[in-house]
Protein backbone atom coordinates (compact mmCIF):
# COMPACT_ATOMS: atom_id res chain seq x y z
CA UNK A 1 0.00 0.00 0.00
CA UNK A 2 2.86 2.35 0.76
CA UNK A 3 4.05 2.24 -2.83
CA UNK A 4 0.55 2.92 -4.05
CA UNK A 5 0.22 5.96 -1.85
CA UNK A 6 3.62 7.22 -2.90
CA UNK A 7 2.65 7.05 -6.52
CA UNK A 8 -0.79 8.45 -6.00
CA UNK A 9 0.37 11.48 -4.04
CA UNK A 10 3.78 12.30 -5.38
CA UNK A 11 3.76 11.56 -9.10
CA UNK A 12 1.96 13.71 -11.63
CA UNK A 13 -0.20 11.79 -14.05
CA UNK A 14 0.95 11.82 -17.67
CA UNK A 15 -1.69 12.58 -20.25
CA UNK A 16 -2.96 9.74 -22.33
CA UNK A 17 -4.34 9.41 -25.84
CA UNK A 18 -6.74 6.51 -25.75
CA UNK A 19 -8.58 6.05 -29.01
CA UNK A 20 -12.12 7.33 -28.56
CA UNK A 21 -14.50 4.46 -27.98
CA UNK A 22 -17.80 6.30 -28.02
CA UNK A 23 -20.45 6.14 -25.36
CA UNK A 24 -22.29 3.02 -26.46
CA UNK A 25 -22.70 0.62 -23.54
CA UNK A 26 -21.87 -2.33 -25.80
CA UNK A 27 -22.42 -5.92 -24.73
CA UNK A 28 -23.22 -6.10 -21.05
CA UNK A 29 -22.73 -9.29 -19.12
CA UNK A 30 -25.34 -10.06 -16.50
CA UNK A 31 -23.97 -10.07 -12.96
CA UNK A 32 -26.59 -12.71 -12.07
CA UNK A 33 -25.57 -15.14 -14.84
CA UNK A 34 -21.81 -15.11 -14.62
CA UNK A 35 -20.80 -18.64 -13.68
CA UNK A 36 -17.72 -19.69 -15.61
CA UNK A 37 -16.80 -16.13 -16.60
CA UNK A 38 -13.69 -14.24 -15.53
CA UNK A 39 -13.43 -10.58 -14.63
CA UNK A 40 -10.00 -9.00 -15.11
CA UNK A 41 -8.97 -6.35 -12.59
CA UNK A 42 -5.78 -4.30 -12.66
CA UNK A 43 -4.50 -3.02 -9.33
CA UNK A 44 -1.34 -0.98 -8.95
CA UNK A 45 1.61 -2.38 -7.04
CA UNK A 46 1.06 -1.82 -3.33
CA UNK A 47 -2.58 -0.78 -3.52
CA UNK A 48 -4.35 -4.07 -2.74
CA UNK A 49 -3.28 -5.35 0.69
CA UNK A 50 -3.55 -9.12 1.20
CA UNK A 51 -6.30 -9.25 3.80
CA UNK A 52 -8.60 -6.92 1.93
CA UNK A 53 -7.91 -8.56 -1.43
CA UNK A 54 -8.60 -12.08 -0.19
CA UNK A 55 -11.88 -11.04 1.40
CA UNK A 56 -13.14 -9.09 -1.62
CA UNK A 57 -12.20 -11.84 -4.04
CA UNK A 58 -14.00 -14.48 -1.99
CA UNK A 59 -17.10 -12.33 -1.66
CA UNK A 60 -17.19 -11.53 -5.38
CA UNK A 61 -16.73 -15.13 -6.50
CA UNK A 62 -19.30 -16.44 -4.05
CA UNK A 63 -21.90 -13.83 -5.02
CA UNK A 64 -21.48 -13.93 -8.80
CA UNK A 65 -20.10 -17.39 -9.57
CA UNK A 66 -17.47 -15.69 -11.70
CA UNK A 67 -13.71 -15.81 -11.22
CA UNK A 68 -11.60 -12.77 -10.45
CA UNK A 69 -8.30 -12.40 -12.28
CA UNK A 70 -6.32 -9.80 -10.33
CA UNK A 71 -3.27 -8.51 -12.16
CA UNK A 72 -0.90 -6.23 -10.26
CA UNK A 73 0.74 -3.56 -12.40
CA UNK A 74 3.92 -1.56 -11.87
CA UNK A 75 3.61 2.21 -11.71
CA UNK A 76 6.57 2.68 -14.02
CA UNK A 77 5.20 2.88 -17.56
CA UNK A 78 1.58 2.30 -16.58
CA UNK A 79 0.21 5.27 -18.54
CA UNK A 80 1.35 3.91 -21.88
CA UNK A 81 0.40 0.34 -20.96
CA UNK A 82 -3.11 1.34 -19.90
CA UNK A 83 -3.51 3.65 -22.88
CA UNK A 84 -2.77 0.75 -25.21
CA UNK A 85 -4.98 -1.68 -23.28
CA UNK A 86 -7.99 0.63 -23.32
CA UNK A 87 -7.78 1.01 -27.09
CA UNK A 88 -7.88 -2.75 -27.66
CA UNK A 89 -10.89 -5.06 -27.82
CA UNK A 90 -10.01 -6.91 -24.60
CA UNK A 91 -9.02 -4.30 -22.01
CA UNK A 92 -8.98 -4.96 -18.27
CA UNK A 93 -12.60 -4.80 -17.17
CA UNK A 94 -11.85 -2.85 -13.99
CA UNK A 95 -8.70 -0.92 -13.21
CA UNK A 96 -7.19 1.41 -10.65
CA UNK A 97 -6.32 4.88 -11.85
CA UNK A 98 -4.70 7.75 -9.95
CA UNK A 99 -7.28 10.40 -9.09
CA UNK A 100 -5.52 13.15 -11.03
CA UNK A 101 -5.10 10.81 -14.03
CA UNK A 102 -8.81 10.21 -14.40
CA UNK A 103 -9.67 13.27 -16.56
CA UNK A 104 -7.11 12.23 -19.18
CA UNK A 105 -8.63 8.79 -19.68
CA UNK A 106 -12.18 10.13 -19.47
CA UNK A 107 -11.60 12.78 -22.13
CA UNK A 108 -10.44 10.24 -24.69
CA UNK A 109 -13.35 7.86 -24.21
CA UNK A 110 -11.58 5.05 -22.39
CA UNK A 111 -13.84 5.03 -19.33
CA UNK A 112 -17.43 3.84 -18.98
CA UNK A 113 -19.94 6.21 -17.42
CA UNK A 114 -20.85 5.33 -13.83
CA UNK A 115 -23.67 7.74 -13.09
CA UNK A 116 -26.13 4.97 -12.22
CA UNK A 117 -23.60 3.35 -9.89
CA UNK A 118 -23.09 6.70 -8.15
CA UNK A 119 -26.83 6.98 -7.54
CA UNK A 120 -26.98 3.44 -6.17
CA UNK A 121 -23.97 3.30 -3.85
CA UNK A 122 -22.29 6.70 -3.89
CA UNK A 123 -24.83 9.26 -2.74
CA UNK A 124 -22.75 9.89 0.38
CA UNK A 125 -19.28 9.65 -1.15
CA UNK A 126 -17.13 12.44 0.29
CA UNK A 127 -17.24 15.27 -2.23
CA UNK A 128 -13.51 16.02 -2.09
CA UNK A 129 -12.72 12.38 -2.93
CA UNK A 130 -15.39 12.07 -5.59
CA UNK A 131 -14.59 15.29 -7.44
CA UNK A 132 -11.58 13.79 -9.31
CA UNK A 133 -13.82 10.92 -10.49
CA UNK A 134 -16.03 13.36 -12.41
CA UNK A 135 -15.07 14.92 -15.73
CA UNK A 136 -17.13 17.65 -17.36
CA UNK A 137 -20.09 16.79 -15.17
CA UNK A 138 -20.09 13.05 -15.84
CA UNK A 139 -19.15 10.31 -13.37
CA UNK A 140 -16.38 8.26 -15.02
CA UNK A 141 -14.87 6.49 -12.00
CA UNK A 142 -15.54 5.74 -8.34
CA UNK A 143 -13.43 7.07 -5.45
CA UNK A 144 -11.52 4.25 -3.76
CA UNK A 145 -9.07 5.73 -1.25
CA UNK A 146 -7.10 8.87 -0.54
CA UNK A 147 -4.16 10.10 1.52
CA UNK A 148 -2.83 13.49 2.55
CA UNK A 149 0.03 15.07 4.42
CA UNK A 150 0.33 15.60 8.17
CA UNK A 151 2.88 17.10 10.53
CA UNK A 152 5.28 14.46 11.82
CA UNK A 153 7.07 15.80 14.87
CA UNK A 154 9.69 14.91 17.47
CA UNK A 155 7.99 14.98 20.87
CA UNK A 156 11.28 15.30 22.71
CA UNK A 157 12.36 18.36 20.73
CA UNK A 158 9.00 20.00 21.38
CA UNK A 159 9.03 19.15 25.08
CA UNK A 160 12.57 20.48 25.45
CA UNK A 161 11.33 23.78 24.00
CA UNK A 162 8.60 23.93 26.64
CA UNK A 163 5.73 23.08 24.27
CA UNK A 164 3.05 21.02 25.99
CA UNK A 165 0.26 20.74 23.41
CA UNK A 166 0.11 20.36 19.65
CA UNK A 167 -1.02 23.52 17.84
CA UNK A 168 -4.61 23.98 16.70
CA UNK A 169 -4.07 27.02 14.48
CA UNK A 170 -1.42 28.18 12.05
CA UNK A 171 -0.45 31.03 14.39
CA UNK A 172 0.09 28.56 17.22
CA UNK A 173 2.17 26.32 14.94
CA UNK A 174 4.41 29.22 13.92
CA UNK A 175 4.74 30.26 17.57
CA UNK A 176 5.83 26.73 18.51
CA UNK A 177 8.41 26.69 15.73
CA UNK A 178 9.71 30.00 17.04
CA UNK A 179 10.05 28.49 20.52
CA UNK A 180 12.11 25.61 19.13
CA UNK A 181 14.25 28.10 17.22
CA UNK A 182 14.91 30.12 20.37
CA UNK A 183 15.86 26.97 22.26
CA UNK A 184 18.57 26.53 19.64
CA UNK A 185 19.12 22.80 19.90
CA UNK A 186 17.25 21.71 16.77
CA UNK A 187 16.07 22.89 13.38
CA UNK A 188 12.41 23.78 13.99
CA UNK A 189 11.04 22.48 10.69
CA UNK A 190 12.61 20.68 7.78
CA UNK A 191 10.94 22.18 4.71
CA UNK A 192 12.84 22.36 1.41
CA UNK A 193 11.90 25.12 -0.98
CA UNK A 194 10.22 22.85 -3.49
CA UNK A 195 7.84 20.71 -1.43
CA UNK A 196 5.37 21.18 -4.22
CA UNK A 197 2.51 19.09 -2.88
CA UNK A 198 2.48 20.93 0.44
CA UNK A 199 2.28 24.19 -1.52
CA UNK A 200 -0.50 22.72 -3.67
CA UNK A 201 -2.41 22.03 -0.45
CA UNK A 202 -1.93 25.62 0.66
CA UNK A 203 -3.49 26.81 -2.60
CA UNK A 204 -6.48 24.59 -1.83
CA UNK A 205 -6.73 26.32 1.52
CA UNK A 206 -6.69 29.81 0.01
CA UNK A 207 -9.18 28.85 -2.68
CA UNK A 208 -6.67 29.50 -5.45
CA UNK A 209 -6.88 28.20 -9.00
CA UNK A 210 -3.51 27.48 -10.58
CA UNK A 211 -4.95 27.86 -14.08
CA UNK A 212 -7.65 29.98 -15.67
CA UNK A 213 -9.49 30.00 -18.97
CA UNK A 214 -8.35 32.51 -21.57
CA UNK A 215 -10.67 32.16 -24.51
CA UNK A 216 -10.78 28.47 -25.27
CA UNK A 217 -7.53 27.49 -23.57
CA UNK A 218 -6.06 27.22 -20.10
CA UNK A 219 -3.24 29.53 -19.04
CA UNK A 220 -1.21 30.16 -15.89
CA UNK A 221 -2.95 31.80 -12.95
CA UNK A 222 0.13 32.01 -10.70
CA UNK A 223 -0.16 35.80 -10.48
CA UNK A 224 -3.52 35.52 -8.73
CA UNK A 225 -3.53 37.05 -5.21
CA UNK A 226 -4.84 33.78 -3.75
CA UNK A 227 -1.80 31.93 -5.10
CA UNK A 228 0.40 34.69 -3.71
CA UNK A 229 -1.22 34.25 -0.28
CA UNK A 230 -0.49 30.52 -0.35
CA UNK A 231 3.14 31.18 -1.28
CA UNK A 232 3.48 33.73 1.51
CA UNK A 233 2.25 31.13 4.02
CA UNK A 234 4.79 28.66 2.62
CA UNK A 235 7.52 31.27 2.98
CA UNK A 236 6.63 31.79 6.66
CA UNK A 237 7.12 28.12 7.33
CA UNK A 238 10.24 27.78 5.21
CA UNK A 239 11.91 30.56 7.18
CA UNK A 240 12.22 28.10 10.09
CA UNK A 241 14.15 25.60 7.96
CA UNK A 242 17.74 25.23 6.90
CA UNK A 243 16.72 22.99 3.99
CA UNK A 244 17.85 24.03 0.50
CA UNK A 245 15.46 26.36 -1.29
CA UNK A 246 16.08 24.74 -4.67
CA UNK A 247 15.40 21.08 -3.73
CA UNK A 248 12.30 19.04 -3.02
CA UNK A 249 11.46 16.71 -0.14
CA UNK A 250 13.17 13.75 -1.81
CA UNK A 251 16.56 15.45 -2.22
CA UNK A 252 17.59 14.35 0.35
CA UNK A 253 14.74 12.28 1.72
CA UNK A 254 13.22 14.46 4.42
CA UNK A 255 12.48 11.45 6.63
CA UNK A 256 16.19 10.62 6.69
CA UNK A 257 17.00 14.15 7.83
CA UNK A 258 14.34 13.96 10.53
CA UNK A 259 15.65 10.58 11.68
CA UNK A 260 18.83 12.20 12.99
CA UNK A 261 16.81 13.61 15.90
CA UNK A 262 17.78 17.23 15.40
CA UNK A 263 14.61 18.39 13.67
CA UNK A 264 11.39 19.49 15.33
CA UNK A 265 9.02 18.44 12.55
CA UNK A 266 8.45 17.90 8.86
CA UNK A 267 5.36 17.83 6.66
CA UNK A 268 4.85 14.56 4.87
CA UNK A 269 2.87 11.39 4.32
CA UNK A 270 2.25 9.19 7.33
CA UNK A 271 4.28 6.33 5.88
CA UNK A 272 7.38 8.53 5.90
CA UNK A 273 7.60 7.96 9.63
CA UNK A 274 8.47 4.33 8.88
CA UNK A 275 11.33 5.58 6.69
CA UNK A 276 12.64 7.61 9.60
CA UNK A 277 12.35 4.65 11.98
CA UNK A 278 14.23 2.43 9.53
CA UNK A 279 17.05 4.96 9.41
CA UNK A 280 17.08 5.36 13.20
CA UNK A 281 14.95 2.91 15.23
CA UNK A 282 15.55 4.90 18.42
CA UNK A 283 13.47 7.79 17.12
CA UNK A 284 10.24 5.77 17.16
CA UNK A 285 9.52 6.52 20.82
CA UNK A 286 9.61 10.26 20.12
CA UNK A 287 7.37 10.27 17.03
CA UNK A 288 4.06 12.12 17.01
CA UNK A 289 1.56 13.32 14.41
CA UNK A 290 -0.93 16.15 14.11
CA UNK A 291 -3.19 17.64 11.47
CA UNK A 292 -1.68 20.59 9.60
CA UNK A 293 -3.44 23.46 11.38
CA UNK A 294 -5.28 26.12 9.46
CA UNK A 295 -6.04 29.76 10.11
CA UNK A 296 -8.73 28.86 12.63
CA UNK A 297 -9.02 25.88 14.97
CA UNK A 298 -12.24 24.64 13.36
CA UNK A 299 -10.77 24.29 9.86
CA UNK A 300 -7.52 22.41 9.10
CA UNK A 301 -5.08 23.64 6.49
CA UNK A 302 -5.83 22.79 2.89
CA UNK A 303 -4.12 19.62 1.71
CA UNK A 304 -3.37 17.94 -1.58
CA UNK A 305 -5.55 14.86 -1.66
CA UNK A 306 -3.81 12.08 -3.53
CA UNK A 307 -5.38 8.70 -4.08
CA UNK A 308 -6.91 6.28 -6.52
CA UNK A 309 -10.21 5.72 -8.27
CA UNK A 310 -11.63 2.51 -9.70
CA UNK A 311 -12.93 2.63 -13.25
CA UNK A 312 -14.54 0.34 -15.83
CA UNK A 313 -13.19 0.18 -19.36
CA UNK A 314 -15.61 1.49 -21.96
CA UNK A 315 -14.74 -1.48 -24.20
CA UNK A 316 -15.29 -4.06 -21.49
CA UNK A 317 -17.82 -6.71 -22.52
CA UNK A 318 -18.64 -7.40 -18.88
CA UNK A 319 -19.81 -4.05 -17.62
CA UNK A 320 -22.58 -5.41 -15.40
CA UNK A 321 -20.21 -7.89 -13.81
CA UNK A 322 -17.66 -5.10 -13.41
CA UNK A 323 -20.26 -2.99 -11.62
CA UNK A 324 -20.96 -5.90 -9.29
CA UNK A 325 -17.28 -5.95 -8.42
CA UNK A 326 -17.30 -2.22 -7.68
CA UNK A 327 -20.37 -2.59 -5.45
CA UNK A 328 -18.52 -5.21 -3.43
CA UNK A 329 -15.08 -3.56 -3.37
CA UNK A 330 -16.55 -0.17 -2.45
CA UNK A 331 -19.10 -1.38 0.07
CA UNK A 332 -18.97 0.22 3.50
CA UNK A 333 -17.67 -3.04 4.94
CA UNK A 334 -14.78 -3.32 2.52
CA UNK A 335 -13.95 0.40 2.48
CA UNK A 336 -13.71 0.27 6.28
CA UNK A 337 -11.59 -2.88 6.11
CA UNK A 338 -9.17 -1.23 3.67
CA UNK A 339 -8.88 1.85 5.88
CA UNK A 340 -8.24 -0.28 8.93
CA UNK A 341 -5.64 -2.46 7.22
CA UNK A 342 -3.54 0.28 5.63
CA UNK A 343 -4.64 3.62 7.10
CA UNK A 344 -6.03 5.08 3.88
CA UNK A 345 -8.84 7.64 3.92
CA UNK A 346 -12.11 5.86 2.99
CA UNK A 347 -14.54 7.31 0.49
CA UNK A 348 -17.18 8.26 3.06
CA UNK A 349 -16.92 10.52 6.10
CA UNK A 350 -19.05 8.05 8.02
CA UNK A 351 -16.25 5.46 7.77
CA UNK A 352 -13.46 7.57 9.27
CA UNK A 353 -13.89 5.78 12.59
CA UNK A 354 -12.15 2.82 10.95
CA UNK A 355 -8.87 4.71 11.31
CA UNK A 356 -8.97 4.66 15.11
CA UNK A 357 -5.69 3.46 16.55
CA UNK A 358 -3.62 4.52 13.54
CA UNK A 359 -2.08 7.79 14.77
CA UNK A 360 -0.89 9.02 11.37
CA UNK A 361 -4.21 8.27 9.69
CA UNK A 362 -6.15 9.88 12.54
CA UNK A 363 -4.07 13.03 12.01
CA UNK A 364 -4.73 13.00 8.27
CA UNK A 365 -8.49 12.41 8.45
CA UNK A 366 -9.71 15.84 9.64
CA UNK A 367 -8.20 17.62 6.62
CA UNK A 368 -9.47 15.20 3.97
CA UNK A 369 -12.97 16.63 3.67
CA UNK A 370 -11.57 20.05 2.80
CA UNK A 371 -8.77 18.71 0.63
CA UNK A 372 -8.36 19.10 -3.09
CA UNK A 373 -6.17 18.28 -6.05
CA UNK A 374 -4.23 19.96 -8.79
CA UNK A 375 -6.36 21.21 -11.73
CA UNK A 376 -8.53 18.35 -12.99
CA UNK A 377 -7.86 18.94 -16.66
CA UNK A 378 -5.97 16.69 -19.09
CA UNK A 379 -3.60 19.54 -19.92
CA UNK A 380 -2.28 19.81 -16.36
CA UNK A 381 0.01 16.78 -16.34
CA UNK A 382 2.53 18.41 -18.66
CA UNK A 383 3.00 21.24 -16.16
CA UNK A 384 4.28 18.87 -13.48
CA UNK A 385 6.74 17.10 -15.76
CA UNK A 386 10.32 17.75 -14.67
CA UNK A 387 11.52 20.39 -14.41
CA UNK A 388 8.24 21.59 -12.88
CA UNK A 389 8.10 25.37 -13.49
CA UNK A 390 6.03 25.93 -10.33
CA UNK A 391 8.94 24.61 -8.29
CA UNK A 392 11.08 27.25 -9.97
CA UNK A 393 8.46 29.85 -9.01
CA UNK A 394 8.64 28.72 -5.37
CA UNK A 395 12.43 28.92 -5.25
CA UNK A 396 12.41 32.36 -6.85
CA UNK A 397 10.03 33.71 -4.20
CA UNK A 398 12.04 32.17 -1.36
CA UNK A 399 15.18 33.76 -2.77
CA UNK A 400 13.64 37.22 -2.59
CA UNK A 401 11.76 37.74 -5.84
CA UNK A 402 8.22 39.08 -5.50
CA UNK A 403 5.49 36.51 -6.16
CA UNK A 404 4.27 38.63 -9.06
CA UNK A 405 7.70 38.73 -10.72
CA UNK A 406 8.28 35.04 -10.02
CA UNK A 407 4.95 34.23 -11.67
CA UNK A 408 5.91 36.23 -14.75
CA UNK A 409 9.25 34.42 -14.87
CA UNK A 410 7.63 31.01 -15.35
CA UNK A 411 4.25 31.74 -16.93
CA UNK A 412 5.58 31.36 -20.47
CA UNK A 413 6.77 27.83 -19.70
CA UNK A 414 3.53 26.99 -17.88
CA UNK A 415 1.43 28.23 -20.80
CA UNK A 416 3.52 26.31 -23.31
CA UNK A 417 3.02 23.12 -21.34
CA UNK A 418 -0.72 23.75 -21.00
CA UNK A 419 -0.96 23.98 -24.78
CA UNK A 420 0.52 20.52 -25.23
CA UNK A 421 -1.11 17.14 -24.84
CA UNK A 422 1.00 14.06 -24.49
Residue pairs with C-beta under 8 A, 6 or more apart in sequence:
1 46
1 47
1 49
1 341
1 342
1 343
1 344
2 46
2 271
2 274
3 44
3 45
3 46
3 47
3 75
4 44
4 45
4 46
4 47
4 308
5 46
5 147
5 269
5 271
5 306
5 344
6 46
6 269
6 271
7 44
7 46
7 75
7 98
8 98
8 99
8 147
8 306
8 307
8 308
9 147
9 148
9 149
9 197
9 269
9 304
9 306
9 307
10 197
10 250
10 306
11 75
11 98
12 100
12 374
12 380
12 381
12 383
12 384
12 385
12 388
13 79
13 98
13 100
13 101
13 104
13 381
14 79
14 101
14 104
14 381
14 385
14 422
15 104
15 378
15 379
15 381
15 382
15 421
15 422
16 79
16 82
16 83
16 101
16 104
16 105
16 108
16 110
16 422
17 83
17 108
17 421
17 422
18 83
18 86
18 87
18 105
18 108
18 109
18 110
19 86
19 87
19 108
19 109
20 108
20 109
21 86
21 87
21 109
21 110
21 314
21 315
22 109
22 314
23 109
23 113
23 314
25 112
25 319
26 314
26 315
26 316
26 317
26 319
27 317
28 317
28 318
28 319
28 320
29 37
29 317
29 318
29 319
29 320
29 321
30 320
30 321
31 64
31 320
31 321
31 323
31 324
32 64
34 64
34 65
34 66
34 318
34 321
34 324
35 64
35 65
35 66
36 65
36 66
37 66
37 67
37 318
37 321
38 66
38 67
38 68
38 69
39 60
39 66
39 67
39 68
39 69
39 93
39 94
39 318
39 321
39 322
39 325
40 69
40 71
40 92
40 93
40 94
41 68
41 69
41 70
41 71
41 92
41 93
41 94
41 95
41 325
42 71
42 72
42 73
42 82
42 92
42 94
42 95
42 96
43 53
43 70
43 71
43 72
43 73
43 95
43 96
44 72
44 73
44 74
44 75
44 78
44 96
44 308
45 72
45 73
45 74
45 75
47 96
47 145
47 308
48 70
48 72
49 338
49 341
49 342
51 337
51 341
52 334
52 337
52 338
52 341
52 342
53 70
55 334
55 337
56 328
56 329
56 334
57 68
57 70
59 328
59 334
60 66
60 68
60 324
60 325
60 328
60 329
61 67
61 68
63 324
63 328
64 321
64 324
66 321
68 325
71 92
73 81
73 82
79 101
82 95
82 97
82 105
83 110
85 91
85 92
85 313
86 105
86 110
86 313
86 314
86 315
87 110
88 315
89 315
90 315
91 110
91 313
91 315
91 316
92 313
92 316
93 312
93 313
93 316
93 318
93 319
93 321
93 322
93 325
94 310
94 311
94 312
94 313
94 316
94 322
94 325
94 326
95 310
95 311
95 313
96 144
96 308
96 309
96 310
96 311
97 105
97 141
97 308
97 309
97 310
97 311
98 306
98 307
98 308
98 309
99 129
99 132
99 133
99 143
99 146
99 305
99 306
99 307
99 308
99 309
99 373
100 132
100 306
100 373
100 374
100 376
100 380
100 381
101 381
102 111
102 132
102 133
102 135
102 140
102 141
102 309
102 311
102 376
103 132
103 135
103 376
103 377
103 378
104 378
104 381
105 111
105 140
105 311
106 135
106 136
106 138
106 140
106 141
107 135
107 378
109 314
110 313
110 314
110 315
111 140
111 141
111 311
111 312
111 313
111 314
112 140
112 311
112 312
112 313
112 314
112 316
112 319
112 322
113 138
113 139
113 140
114 133
114 139
114 140
114 141
114 142
114 311
114 312
114 323
114 326
115 138
115 139
117 139
117 142
117 323
117 326
117 327
118 125
118 130
118 139
118 142
120 327
121 326
121 327
121 330
121 331
122 130
122 139
122 142
122 143
122 330
122 347
124 348
124 349
124 350
125 142
125 143
125 347
125 348
126 143
126 347
126 348
126 349
126 368
126 369
127 369
128 146
128 305
128 368
128 369
128 370
128 371
128 372
129 143
129 146
129 305
129 307
129 345
129 347
129 368
130 143
130 347
131 372
131 373
131 376
132 141
132 143
132 307
132 309
132 373
132 376
133 139
133 140
133 141
133 142
133 143
133 309
134 140
135 376
140 311
141 309
141 310
141 311
142 309
142 310
142 311
142 326
142 330
142 347
143 307
143 309
143 347
144 307
144 308
144 309
144 310
144 329
144 330
144 347
145 307
145 308
145 335
145 338
145 339
145 344
145 345
145 346
145 347
146 305
146 306
146 307
146 344
146 345
146 347
146 368
146 371
147 269
147 270
147 305
147 306
147 307
147 344
147 345
147 364
148 201
148 269
148 303
148 304
148 305
148 306
148 345
148 364
148 367
148 368
148 371
149 197
149 198
149 201
149 267
149 268
149 269
149 292
149 303
149 304
149 364
150 267
150 268
150 269
150 270
150 289
150 290
150 291
150 292
150 360
150 363
150 364
150 367
151 173
151 265
151 266
151 267
151 289
151 290
151 291
151 292
151 363
152 258
152 265
152 266
152 267
152 268
152 270
152 272
152 273
152 276
152 287
152 288
152 289
152 360
153 166
153 264
153 265
153 287
153 288
153 289
153 290
154 186
154 258
154 261
154 263
154 264
154 265
154 283
154 286
154 287
154 288
155 286
155 287
155 288
156 261
156 286
157 180
157 185
157 186
157 261
157 262
157 263
157 264
157 286
158 176
158 180
158 264
158 265
158 288
160 183
160 185
160 186
161 176
161 179
161 180
161 182
161 183
161 264
162 179
162 183
163 176
163 179
163 180
166 288
166 290
167 173
167 175
167 176
167 290
167 293
168 293
168 297
169 293
169 294
169 295
169 296
169 297
170 233
170 293
170 294
170 295
170 301
171 295
172 293
173 293
174 236
174 237
174 240
177 188
177 189
177 237
177 240
177 264
177 265
178 188
178 240
180 186
180 188
180 240
180 264
181 188
181 240
185 262
186 262
186 263
186 264
187 240
187 241
187 242
187 262
187 263
187 264
188 240
188 241
188 263
188 264
188 265
189 237
189 240
189 241
189 263
189 264
189 265
189 266
189 267
190 241
190 242
190 243
190 254
190 257
190 258
190 263
190 265
190 266
191 198
191 237
191 238
191 240
191 241
191 243
191 266
191 267
192 241
192 243
192 244
192 245
192 247
192 248
192 249
192 251
192 254
193 238
193 243
193 244
193 245
193 246
193 247
193 394
193 395
193 398
194 245
194 246
194 247
194 248
194 249
194 388
194 391
194 394
194 395
195 248
195 249
195 254
195 267
196 248
196 384
196 388
196 390
196 391
196 394
197 304
197 306
198 234
198 267
198 304
199 230
199 231
199 234
199 390
199 394
200 210
200 304
200 373
200 374
201 292
201 301
201 302
201 303
201 304
201 371
201 372
202 230
202 231
202 233
202 234
202 301
202 302
203 210
203 226
203 227
203 230
203 302
204 302
204 303
204 304
204 370
204 371
204 372
205 230
205 233
205 294
205 295
205 301
205 302
205 303
205 370
206 226
206 227
206 229
206 230
206 233
206 302
207 226
208 221
208 224
208 226
208 227
208 229
208 230
209 221
209 224
209 226
209 375
210 220
210 221
210 222
210 227
210 374
210 375
210 390
211 218
211 219
211 220
211 221
211 375
211 377
211 379
211 380
211 418
212 218
212 219
212 220
212 221
212 224
213 219
217 418
217 419
218 375
218 377
218 379
218 418
219 411
219 414
219 415
219 418
220 407
220 410
220 411
220 414
220 415
220 418
221 227
222 390
222 393
222 403
222 406
222 407
222 410
222 411
222 414
223 403
223 404
223 407
223 408
223 411
227 403
227 407
228 403
228 404
231 393
231 394
231 397
231 403
232 403
234 394
235 397
235 398
237 267
238 245
238 398
243 254
243 257
244 251
245 395
245 398
245 399
246 395
248 391
249 266
249 268
253 275
254 266
254 268
254 272
255 266
255 268
255 272
255 273
255 275
255 276
255 279
256 275
256 276
256 279
257 263
257 266
258 265
258 266
258 276
258 283
259 275
259 276
259 277
259 279
259 280
259 283
260 280
261 280
261 282
261 283
261 286
266 272
267 292
270 289
270 343
270 358
270 360
270 361
270 363
270 364
271 360
273 287
273 289
273 360
276 283
276 287
277 283
277 284
277 287
288 359
289 359
289 360
289 362
289 363
290 363
291 300
291 301
291 363
291 364
291 366
291 367
292 300
292 301
292 303
292 367
293 300
293 301
294 300
294 301
294 302
299 370
300 366
300 367
300 370
301 367
302 367
302 370
302 371
302 372
303 364
303 367
303 368
303 370
303 371
303 372
304 371
304 372
304 373
304 374
305 345
305 368
305 371
305 372
305 373
306 373
307 344
307 345
310 326
310 329
310 330
312 319
312 322
312 323
312 326
313 322
316 322
328 334
330 347
332 348
332 350
332 351
335 346
335 347
335 348
335 351
335 354
336 346
336 351
336 354
337 354
338 344
338 346
339 345
339 346
339 351
339 352
339 354
339 355
339 361
340 354
340 355
340 358
343 355
343 358
343 360
343 361
344 361
345 352
345 355
345 361
345 364
345 365
345 368
346 352
346 354
349 369
352 365
352 368
355 361
355 362
355 365
356 362
374 380
374 384
378 421
379 417
379 418
379 419
379 420
379 421
380 418
381 422
382 417
382 418
382 420
382 421
382 422
383 389
383 390
383 414
383 417
383 418
384 390
385 417
389 410
389 413
389 414
389 417
390 410
390 414
392 409
392 410
393 406
393 407
393 409
393 410
394 406
396 405
396 406
396 409
396 410
397 403
397 406
401 409
